Amino acid sequence: MPLSYGGLLRYHEEKKSKIILKPKHIIWVTVAIVIFELLLRVLL
């Protein structure tokens, strides 16, 4: 019996990512990078 039927996977067959990123974390990292870039331009 195949694990998937018609290309569809059951929930328990899906691979789970070890790294879970919330959208809020991505926004904070992006803001931090922008601030860091601005500081580098001002100080250098």
Backbone bond lengths (Angstrom), bond angles and torsions (degrees), N, CA, C in turn:
res aa  C-N    CA-C-N  psi(-1)  N-CA   C-N-CA  omega(-1)  CA-C   N-CA-C  phi
1 M - - - 1.453 - - 1.534 108.27 -
2 P 1.337 118.27 125.49 1.472 120.43 -179.10 1.527 111.62 -70.38
3 L 1.337 114.44 153.86 1.462 119.73 -179.12 1.523 112.46 -73.60
4 S 1.325 117.16 -30.19 1.464 119.68 -179.24 1.521 109.19 -120.45
5 Y 1.291 115.57 149.54 1.459 121.63 -179.13 1.522 108.37 -116.98
6 G 1.325 117.51 114.81 1.455 121.28 177.72 1.509 113.46 62.83
7 G 1.312 118.49 29.31 1.456 121.66 179.50 1.520 113.79 83.98
8 L 1.325 117.43 -2.58 1.463 120.36 -179.93 1.519 109.73 -96.30
9 L 1.312 116.08 136.68 1.460 121.06 179.60 1.517 109.82 -102.77
10 R 1.271 115.78 147.09 1.460 119.61 171.87 1.520 108.57 -77.50
11 Y 1.328 115.51 161.66 1.467 119.96 -174.62 1.524 111.99 -59.34
12 H 1.312 118.06 -43.44 1.464 119.82 -175.54 1.527 112.67 -75.02
13 E 1.332 117.59 -9.17 1.462 120.67 179.11 1.527 112.27 -91.88
14 E 1.337 117.63 -11.10 1.457 120.51 -178.79 1.522 109.91 -71.25
15 K 1.332 115.07 145.33 1.461 119.79 176.78 1.520 108.67 -80.23
16 K 1.316 115.72 135.37 1.455 119.78 177.42 1.523 108.80 -98.68
17 S 1.323 115.82 137.30 1.455 121.50 178.92 1.525 109.51 -75.67
18 K 1.325 116.13 141.54 1.460 120.14 177.56 1.521 111.37 -77.03
19 I 1.343 116.29 -27.04 1.456 121.23 -179.95 1.528 107.82 -104.63
20 I 1.322 116.07 117.93 1.460 120.65 179.66 1.523 107.80 -110.57
21 L 1.334 116.58 116.69 1.457 121.66 179.84 1.520 109.34 -111.43
22 K 1.307 115.89 127.02 1.453 120.51 174.79 1.525 107.91 -86.65
23 P 1.324 117.76 152.82 1.473 120.09 178.43 1.529 112.74 -56.71
24 K 1.340 116.94 -32.96 1.468 120.26 179.27 1.522 110.82 -63.20
25 H 1.327 117.97 -37.98 1.466 121.19 178.85 1.525 110.99 -65.64
26 I 1.317 117.03 -40.89 1.470 120.64 -179.99 1.523 110.26 -64.39
27 I 1.334 116.86 -40.63 1.468 120.28 178.91 1.523 110.63 -63.76
28 W 1.334 117.90 -44.01 1.469 121.02 -179.73 1.523 111.59 -64.21
29 V 1.311 117.68 -39.74 1.470 120.43 178.65 1.524 109.76 -65.55
30 T 1.330 117.20 -41.26 1.462 120.65 178.77 1.525 110.97 -63.31
31 V 1.319 117.32 -44.13 1.471 121.03 178.49 1.526 110.29 -62.50
32 A 1.317 117.38 -41.73 1.465 120.81 179.43 1.527 111.12 -62.93
33 I 1.326 117.46 -40.52 1.469 120.54 179.03 1.521 110.44 -65.43
34 V 1.329 117.80 -41.81 1.467 121.07 179.54 1.523 110.32 -63.26
35 I 1.322 117.85 -44.65 1.472 121.03 178.84 1.523 110.52 -63.19
36 F 1.328 116.95 -41.25 1.461 120.99 178.21 1.525 110.89 -61.66
37 E 1.333 117.07 -43.27 1.467 120.94 178.27 1.529 110.99 -62.60
38 L 1.323 116.98 -42.91 1.465 119.86 179.50 1.524 111.37 -63.96
39 L 1.318 117.14 -41.10 1.465 120.18 177.58 1.525 111.40 -63.10
40 L 1.315 117.02 -40.11 1.463 119.65 178.42 1.523 111.35 -63.51
41 R 1.328 117.13 -40.23 1.468 120.03 -179.79 1.527 111.23 -67.31
42 V 1.323 117.64 -36.35 1.465 121.21 -178.62 1.522 110.67 -74.71
43 L 1.316 117.35 -42.41 1.465 120.85 -174.16 1.525 113.47 -82.70
44 L 1.314 118.32 -22.72 1.475 120.00 -177.93 1.504 112.39 -107.59
